[in-house]
Amino acid sequence: MANWSEKKDAEIDQWIRNHEQKGATGAPLYLQLLEERARRSQSKGHLSIDKSLDLLSQAAIDQRCVTYGDLAKASNVEWSQARHRMSGANGHLDRLLDVCHVRNLPMLPAICVNESGRVTGELEASALEGFVAGARRLGFAVADELSFHHQARDACWQWGRAQLRIG
């Protein structure tokens, strides 16, 4: 792993954008950059990547969805503070997609939904748009957005069942 301590956040972000524009989202340097950006985000006292991944991993094992509010609670952050950091480009869910990509995990944010989708596992339109935008940024080809989300969600359930067999 490279030493990133002398690099500014803007430099890391630019290198990431350069890789994405070139379609080099599988390059080792790109993966290191994503991990570093997530680490920095977490160190700034924002929502915890690690706690969110733990919650999402357990939810996949349990074959259930969690809400954005559940992620905030896992990090001990009030929803009123967390909601503005949760979604959108460079939001917490985007960073979680990055880390899942780096660590070769399924797209665990696919099982993080609005309260209205907790039982059905469906994303609201704006959430689906954000999820797909993050996937495309990472180099995934998305033709049908809803089908893509369903495939990603199903991959989380499949991964969760496999963890039960491994553990």
Residue frames relative to the residue before (quaternion, step in Angstrom):
aa qw qx qy qz dx dy dz
M 1.0000 0.0000 0.0000 0.0000 0.00 0.00 0.00
A 0.4657 -0.6941 0.4847 0.2577 3.53 -0.93 0.92
N 0.4500 -0.6369 0.5445 0.3088 3.54 -1.31 0.34
W 0.1313 -0.8324 0.5380 0.0212 3.56 -0.41 1.26
S 0.3916 0.7829 -0.4402 0.1999 3.60 1.25 -0.14
E 0.7215 0.4309 -0.2589 0.4761 3.60 1.04 -0.61
K 0.5932 0.5691 -0.3615 0.4400 3.58 1.26 -0.06
K 0.4039 -0.7050 0.5356 0.2302 3.53 -1.03 0.86
D 0.6648 -0.5043 0.3731 0.4057 3.54 -1.25 0.47
A 0.6479 0.5343 -0.3213 0.4377 3.58 0.93 -0.88
E 0.6385 0.5173 -0.3284 0.4657 3.60 1.05 -0.71
I 0.6328 0.5206 -0.3226 0.4738 3.56 0.97 -0.87
D 0.6656 0.5104 -0.2980 0.4556 3.58 0.89 -0.97
Q 0.6598 0.5067 -0.3137 0.4577 3.59 0.96 -0.82
W 0.6412 0.5108 -0.3293 0.4684 3.59 0.95 -0.80
I 0.6304 0.5244 -0.3306 0.4673 3.56 1.01 -0.80
R 0.6581 0.5045 -0.3100 0.4651 3.61 0.87 -0.93
N 0.6318 0.5355 -0.3349 0.4494 3.59 0.96 -0.82
H 0.6539 0.4999 -0.3127 0.4741 3.58 0.93 -0.86
E 0.6634 0.5091 -0.3087 0.4533 3.59 0.92 -0.89
Q 0.6559 0.5106 -0.3139 0.4588 3.59 0.96 -0.80
K 0.6934 0.4469 -0.2643 0.4996 3.58 1.12 -0.64
G 0.4490 -0.6890 0.4527 0.3445 3.59 1.25 -0.19
A 0.4743 0.6868 -0.4174 0.3593 3.57 1.23 0.48
T 0.2156 0.8322 -0.4855 0.1591 3.57 0.95 0.90
G 0.6482 0.4656 -0.3382 0.4986 3.56 1.25 0.21
A 0.4440 0.7115 -0.4430 0.3168 3.58 1.30 -0.07
P 0.5794 -0.6151 0.4049 0.3493 3.61 -0.95 0.82
L 0.6498 0.5078 -0.3327 0.4574 3.61 0.93 -0.79
Y 0.6186 0.5430 -0.3403 0.4547 3.59 0.98 -0.81
L 0.6679 0.5043 -0.3013 0.4570 3.58 0.87 -0.94
Q 0.6400 0.5113 -0.3198 0.4761 3.59 1.02 -0.77
L 0.6491 0.5255 -0.3119 0.4529 3.57 0.98 -0.83
L 0.6400 0.5191 -0.3271 0.4625 3.59 0.98 -0.81
E 0.6550 0.5101 -0.3057 0.4662 3.56 0.93 -0.91
E 0.6557 0.5063 -0.3132 0.4643 3.59 0.95 -0.83
R 0.6500 0.5084 -0.3274 0.4603 3.59 0.93 -0.82
A 0.6490 0.5005 -0.3188 0.4761 3.59 0.98 -0.77
R 0.6297 0.5346 -0.3309 0.4562 3.59 0.98 -0.83
R 0.6700 0.4965 -0.2971 0.4652 3.57 0.92 -0.90
S 0.6258 0.5379 -0.3350 0.4548 3.56 0.97 -0.80
Q 0.6752 0.4915 -0.2819 0.4722 3.55 0.93 -0.92
S 0.6764 0.5112 -0.3026 0.4354 3.60 0.94 -0.82
K 0.6193 0.5485 -0.3423 0.4455 3.58 1.24 -0.32
G 0.5873 -0.6195 0.3568 0.3795 3.56 1.24 0.26
H 0.4259 0.6847 -0.4778 0.3485 3.54 1.20 0.41
L 0.7663 -0.2838 0.2587 0.5150 3.52 -1.21 -0.44
S 0.4579 -0.7143 0.4697 0.2439 3.56 -0.99 0.86
I 0.4129 -0.6981 0.5378 0.2302 3.55 -0.74 1.11
D 0.6840 0.5063 -0.2923 0.4362 3.58 0.82 -1.00
K 0.6789 0.4760 -0.2978 0.4732 3.59 0.88 -0.89
S 0.6393 0.5142 -0.3248 0.4706 3.57 1.03 -0.73
L 0.6531 0.5004 -0.3178 0.4712 3.59 0.95 -0.82
D 0.6197 0.5325 -0.3436 0.4629 3.59 1.02 -0.74
L 0.6726 0.4936 -0.2932 0.4669 3.57 0.90 -0.95
L 0.6844 0.4821 -0.2872 0.4655 3.59 0.87 -0.93
S 0.6276 0.5285 -0.3361 0.4625 3.59 1.01 -0.74
Q 0.6695 0.4823 -0.2997 0.4788 3.58 0.92 -0.88
A 0.6253 0.5293 -0.3374 0.4636 3.58 1.03 -0.73
A 0.6357 0.5130 -0.3299 0.4732 3.60 1.00 -0.76
I 0.6387 0.5134 -0.3188 0.4763 3.57 0.99 -0.80
D 0.7158 0.4389 -0.2333 0.4905 3.57 1.01 -0.89
Q 0.3724 -0.7555 0.4602 0.2808 3.59 1.34 -0.09
R 0.5615 0.5721 -0.3992 0.4451 3.57 0.90 0.97
C 0.4396 -0.6566 0.5397 0.2905 3.53 -1.33 0.24
V 0.2141 -0.7258 0.6336 0.1609 3.53 -1.31 0.40
T 0.4236 -0.6949 0.5184 0.2626 3.54 -1.26 0.34
Y 0.6730 -0.4629 0.3869 0.4280 3.51 -1.34 0.19
G 0.6245 0.5426 -0.3270 0.4568 3.56 1.07 -0.73
D 0.6121 0.5428 -0.3435 0.4612 3.58 1.09 -0.69
L 0.6354 0.5167 -0.3300 0.4695 3.59 1.01 -0.78
A 0.6376 0.5214 -0.3278 0.4628 3.58 0.97 -0.82
K 0.6561 0.5110 -0.3099 0.4608 3.60 0.91 -0.92
A 0.6321 0.5459 -0.3376 0.4341 3.59 0.97 -0.82
S 0.7202 0.4037 -0.2278 0.5162 3.58 1.16 -0.62
N 0.4064 -0.7226 0.4565 0.3230 3.59 1.32 0.01
V 0.4642 0.6340 -0.4640 0.4091 3.55 1.00 0.92
E 0.4780 -0.6629 0.4963 0.2926 3.57 -0.90 0.94
W 0.5763 -0.6111 0.4190 0.3448 3.55 -1.03 0.83
S 0.6161 0.5652 -0.3522 0.4206 3.59 0.99 -0.75
Q 0.6936 0.4206 -0.2657 0.5210 3.60 1.16 -0.55
A 0.6875 0.5222 -0.2806 0.4194 3.57 0.99 -0.87
R 0.6119 0.6189 -0.3669 0.3285 3.58 0.93 -0.85
H 0.6849 0.4781 -0.2928 0.4654 3.60 1.03 -0.68
R 0.6923 0.4491 -0.2683 0.4971 3.58 1.24 -0.33
M 0.5446 0.6884 -0.3672 0.3076 3.55 1.26 -0.34
S 0.8510 0.1302 -0.0203 0.5084 3.57 0.61 -1.10
G 0.5991 0.5579 -0.4381 0.3713 3.50 -1.35 -0.03
A 0.6864 -0.4390 0.3617 0.4531 3.53 -1.31 0.17
N 0.8344 0.1337 -0.1634 0.5091 3.55 -0.88 1.04
G 0.4466 0.6730 -0.4668 0.3602 3.59 1.21 0.34
H 0.7432 -0.4156 0.2926 0.4350 3.54 -1.35 0.14
L 0.6626 0.5025 -0.3157 0.4570 3.60 0.92 -0.84
D 0.6097 0.5361 -0.3395 0.4749 3.58 1.10 -0.67
R 0.6570 0.4946 -0.3109 0.4765 3.59 0.95 -0.86
L 0.6285 0.5263 -0.3380 0.4623 3.60 1.05 -0.71
L 0.6147 0.5241 -0.3457 0.4775 3.59 1.03 -0.72
D 0.6227 0.5480 -0.3314 0.4495 3.58 0.98 -0.86
V 0.7094 0.4650 -0.2676 0.4571 3.55 0.76 -1.07
C 0.6129 0.5282 -0.3543 0.4688 3.60 1.01 -0.69
H 0.6369 0.5271 -0.3150 0.4661 3.57 1.01 -0.84
V 0.6707 0.5069 -0.2915 0.4564 3.57 0.89 -0.98
R 0.7718 0.3819 -0.1774 0.4764 3.57 0.87 -0.99
N 0.4425 -0.7257 0.4272 0.3084 3.55 1.32 0.24
L 0.3684 0.6924 -0.5117 0.3507 3.54 0.98 0.97
P 0.5723 -0.5287 0.4482 0.4382 3.58 -1.18 0.22
M 0.6092 -0.5496 0.4160 0.3921 3.57 -1.24 0.30
L 0.1876 -0.8504 0.4838 0.0870 3.56 0.38 1.28
P 0.5919 0.5584 -0.4017 0.4201 3.67 0.99 -0.46
A 0.4936 0.6530 -0.4317 0.3788 3.62 1.23 -0.17
I 0.7265 0.3921 -0.2437 0.5091 3.60 1.16 -0.46
C 0.5465 0.5407 -0.4201 0.4822 3.56 1.24 0.48
V 0.0103 0.8413 -0.5297 0.1074 3.53 -0.40 1.29
N 0.6081 -0.4794 0.4594 0.4351 3.52 -1.36 0.02
E 0.6788 -0.4828 0.3501 0.4284 3.59 -1.20 0.42
S 0.6503 0.5402 -0.3186 0.4287 3.59 0.98 -0.81
G 0.7331 0.4094 -0.2345 0.4898 3.61 1.18 -0.42
R 0.3352 0.7813 -0.4826 0.2105 3.58 1.26 0.06
V 0.7351 0.4092 -0.2361 0.4864 3.60 0.86 -0.92
T 0.7445 0.4242 -0.2265 0.4631 3.59 0.89 -0.92
G 0.3768 -0.7363 0.4800 0.2922 3.59 1.15 -0.57
E 0.5159 0.6485 -0.4094 0.3817 3.57 1.27 0.23
L 0.3653 -0.7095 0.5643 0.2116 3.54 -1.14 0.74
E 0.4748 -0.6099 0.5393 0.3343 3.54 -1.17 0.57
A 0.7212 -0.4874 0.2790 0.4056 3.57 -1.21 0.54
S 0.6971 0.4637 -0.2930 0.4617 3.61 0.81 -0.92
A 0.6393 0.5146 -0.3259 0.4693 3.59 1.06 -0.70
L 0.6282 0.5248 -0.3274 0.4719 3.58 1.03 -0.80
E 0.6333 0.5371 -0.3199 0.4563 3.56 0.98 -0.85
G 0.6807 0.4864 -0.2834 0.4687 3.59 0.93 -0.89
F 0.6323 0.5333 -0.3251 0.4584 3.57 1.00 -0.84
V 0.6871 0.4794 -0.2754 0.4715 3.56 0.88 -0.98
A 0.6204 0.5353 -0.3478 0.4556 3.60 0.99 -0.75
G 0.6542 0.5033 -0.3096 0.4721 3.59 0.98 -0.81
A 0.6487 0.5137 -0.3159 0.4642 3.57 0.97 -0.83
R 0.6564 0.5028 -0.3112 0.4685 3.58 0.92 -0.86
R 0.6189 0.5482 -0.3391 0.4489 3.58 1.01 -0.81
L 0.6978 0.4553 -0.2593 0.4884 3.57 1.09 -0.73
G 0.6360 -0.5827 0.3096 0.4002 3.58 1.27 0.09
F 0.4746 0.6585 -0.4570 0.3638 3.59 1.21 0.20
A 0.3627 -0.7060 0.5673 0.2196 3.55 -1.03 0.85
V 0.0326 -0.8015 0.5962 -0.0318 3.56 -0.73 1.09
A 0.1424 -0.7899 0.5932 0.0619 3.56 -0.56 1.18
D 0.7830 0.1281 -0.0369 0.6076 3.57 0.79 -1.07
E 0.3943 -0.7760 0.4420 0.2168 3.56 -0.33 1.27
L 0.6777 0.4869 -0.3028 0.4605 3.59 0.86 -0.89
S 0.6523 0.5010 -0.3119 0.4756 3.59 0.95 -0.85
F 0.6239 0.5353 -0.3385 0.4578 3.57 1.01 -0.78
H 0.6534 0.4996 -0.3196 0.4705 3.59 0.91 -0.87
H 0.6551 0.5110 -0.3203 0.4552 3.59 0.89 -0.87
Q 0.6457 0.5077 -0.3212 0.4714 3.60 0.99 -0.79
A 0.6592 0.4991 -0.3065 0.4716 3.58 0.97 -0.85
R 0.6430 0.5134 -0.3162 0.4722 3.58 0.98 -0.83
D 0.6644 0.5000 -0.2996 0.4677 3.58 0.94 -0.89
A 0.6143 0.5365 -0.3430 0.4660 3.60 1.09 -0.68
C 0.6132 0.5334 -0.3457 0.4690 3.60 1.09 -0.65
W 0.6576 0.4968 -0.3145 0.4710 3.59 0.92 -0.90
Q 0.6466 0.5187 -0.3206 0.4584 3.58 0.94 -0.88
W 0.6438 0.5090 -0.3100 0.4799 3.59 0.95 -0.88
G 0.6460 0.5306 -0.3168 0.4481 3.58 0.96 -0.87
R 0.6528 0.4965 -0.3156 0.4772 3.59 0.96 -0.83
A 0.6373 0.5288 -0.3262 0.4559 3.59 1.02 -0.77
Q 0.6187 0.5461 -0.3519 0.4418 3.60 1.06 -0.67
L 0.6149 0.5422 -0.3442 0.4577 3.58 1.10 -0.64
R 0.6645 0.4924 -0.3021 0.4740 3.58 1.03 -0.77
I 0.6549 0.5097 -0.3058 0.4668 3.58 1.09 -0.76
G 0.7222 0.4662 -0.2381 0.4520 3.55 0.87 -1.07
